[in-house]
Amino acid sequence: MAFLYGISDYPYLQKLKGDMSSTAFPRAAVSGFAFLGLCLLVALSATRTVDWYSQTLACSVVAPWLDVLAFLVSLLGNPIITGGLAMVLALWGWQSRGKPGLVPLLLFVGVAIEAVLKYALPHPGPPPEFSHPLTLPPILQMMTAPLQLHLNTPYSFPSGHMLRTTFLVGLFCAYRPRWRWVGWVVLGAMACTRLYLNSHWLSDVGGGLLLGLSLTAVAVGIEESRPVLANRDVSQGMATEPSTNPSG
């Protein structure tokens, strides 16, 4: 509930509009161009050396407790959990702020971009030799079985877990800056799980992060544009309203 309140606290949006509305879309452009640049590097196989080195390093650290921790953290980016949360946030936002409150649905735009790239950008995922059998309690596997949704795609760029987590965490932290350090911890942990579980290359993780940041900035810009325009219309109306006081 605190998460929902953090996203939909309209008075707080009003307070922050001057700080974020002027920079949100430029930040979206910067992260968007960075994402496109990374796409080009991946297409040219320019990230291969870094990817192999980071994956080799990640698979050298294996422990049963890390298996459990990585598995649990990865659930935070699960498509069912993140998609459901985005829809709940959008419903909440629609009720409180109208159309601008639907910006959490931009998550599905990111998912669509992810799906296209995983079929169009040749970048196979890490090979099996980097993976290791996970040591998980049977009860944990049984409890999370309904959430184990996995779609086989020919390529792995970008990381969907990283994209979804970045977008939702970024959207929350945009309006609760004091919790930003927690958001970076969550993102760092999610990035590590993608390598540790041999689900993605480092370049895939970077792609998901940049795409998520781009969509977050767009969402913030949309959220902030309505209060600014509304206040501008009100001020202009007050300036042009004829005086009703009698003269003399």
Secondary structure, DSSP 4 states (H G I P E B T S, - for coil): -HHHHHHH-HHHHHHHHHHHTTTHHHHHHHHHHHHHHHHHHHHTTTTHHHHHHHHHHHTT---HHHHHHHHHHHHTT-HHHHHHHHHHHHHHHHHHHSGGGGGGGHHHHHHHHHHHHHHHS------GGG-------HHHHHHHGGG------S---S-HHHHHHHHHHHHHHHH-GGGHHHHHHHHHHHHHHHHHTT---HHHHHHHHHHHHHHHHHHHHHHHHHHHHHHHHHHHHHHHSPP-SPP-
